[in-house]
């Protein structure tokens, strides 16, 4: 088993950077952090454990 060198916790506190465009009407909607690697595939190249947390009411 390979040892993980680093751990990264991404905390979303609100704002435009955590939004994605709704393809139906062009409005912004909150990005699902569970699918973050789908939107930022470079994250899968990091040799670390990546965790996310979103506040319910940012």
C-alpha positions as CSV (number, residue, x, y, z in Angstrom):
1,X,0.0,0.0,0.0
2,X,1.4,3.4,-1.1
3,X,1.6,6.0,1.6
4,X,-0.2,9.3,0.9
5,X,2.2,12.2,1.5
6,X,-0.3,15.1,1.8
7,X,-4.0,15.8,2.6
8,X,-5.9,18.7,1.1
9,X,-9.3,19.9,2.4
10,X,-11.2,22.3,0.1
11,X,-13.7,24.3,2.0
12,X,-16.4,26.1,0.0
13,X,-17.7,29.2,1.8
14,X,-19.8,30.6,-1.1
15,X,-19.2,32.9,-4.1
16,X,-18.9,32.7,-7.8
17,X,-15.8,30.5,-7.9
18,X,-18.0,27.6,-6.5
19,X,-20.6,28.0,-9.2
20,X,-21.2,26.4,-12.6
21,X,-23.4,27.4,-15.5
22,X,-26.8,25.8,-15.8
23,X,-26.9,24.5,-19.3
24,X,-30.7,24.9,-19.5
25,X,-31.0,28.6,-18.8
26,X,-27.4,30.0,-18.4
27,X,-27.9,30.9,-14.8
28,X,-25.3,30.1,-12.1
29,X,-25.9,27.2,-9.7
30,X,-23.7,25.8,-6.9
31,X,-21.1,23.3,-8.1
32,X,-21.3,19.8,-6.5
33,X,-17.9,19.4,-4.9
34,X,-18.3,15.6,-5.0
35,X,-17.8,15.9,-8.8
36,X,-15.0,18.4,-8.5
37,X,-12.5,16.1,-10.4
38,X,-14.9,16.0,-13.3
39,X,-14.7,19.8,-13.6
40,X,-11.0,20.1,-12.7
41,X,-9.4,16.9,-14.0
42,X,-5.9,18.1,-13.0
43,X,-6.8,17.4,-9.4
44,X,-6.6,13.6,-10.1
45,X,-2.9,14.1,-10.9
46,X,-2.1,15.3,-7.3
47,X,-0.6,12.7,-5.1
48,X,-2.7,13.5,-2.1
49,X,-6.0,12.7,-0.4
50,X,-8.5,15.3,-1.4
51,X,-11.5,16.1,0.8
52,X,-14.2,18.7,0.4
53,X,-16.6,20.5,2.7
54,X,-19.4,23.0,1.8
55,X,-21.3,25.1,4.3
56,X,-25.0,24.6,4.1
57,X,-25.7,28.4,4.1
58,X,-22.5,30.1,2.8
